Amino acid sequence: MCRLLGYVTTRPTSVVDVLGREDFDTFTVLTEVHSDGWGMAWHPSLGAAVEAVSSPQNASVDPQYAALSEQPLGCNGLVHLRWATGGLPVSPQNTHPFTDGGYAFAHNGHIAPIAHLEAQLTPDSRERLRGDTDSERYFQLVLQCIREADGDEERGVTRALEILIGEFPNSSLNALFLTPTTLFAIHINSRVHSPVDALRELFESDDAIPASHATEYYAMDYRITDDAVHVISSGVDADGWTRIPEDTAAMIDLATREVTRLHPVPLG
């Protein structure tokens, strides 16, 4: 369970400038909950290979997080703050975003049982695994479906979501998936409740729990400006954001910023 931020802009932009200093600081304060590592992925320019940095340290005390956040890394990218699912180690290989070739992936949710998720993978896909998480297995299933679709990302992602919706209807599939041409924003979670009990273990009162976490933990918002498209998990309640409808997924073209909706089989 984690926090996500994604952006597609017309010019290289730092993460701080994506949100503005005040909202970036609010986002980083969410490490009060999401303290089990952080990561960023980006394309330095269109057509360039994806780059990524991650660490199992708490972002709020990691100087590398602060330094990277100030740098205009590229015109598109994603940020992940991790809250490790119980029983899964906090380690470099379990820290998002996961990368493979020209792709990067970050997930907010938990898909169980993990063994059943891994059973959806071919032997070749299982050989690509490096860590223990359901999230990395989700990522490899997406890549597997893209390969089976002869490289068609839209068909591959749609097929992977259809499999996951069918096999794991009560799981959060919220994710950001960065490809050489597209940022996919996935917001599929309507049957999942906010982790209120786990949050209450971390705070003295409900009033101390970060904004929206107790009631809309899996919500995602977006905003479209003249030169950018932004997507963010709940927790930064600021003006200018619009709630993403439940159980939807979209593609954001990295070159044009055009937003196109995907149409996986809906939850019944």
Order of alpha helices (4+ residues) and beta strands (2+ residues): beta-alpha-alpha-beta-beta-alpha-beta-beta-beta-alpha-alpha-alpha-alpha-beta-beta-alpha-alpha-beta-beta-beta-beta-beta
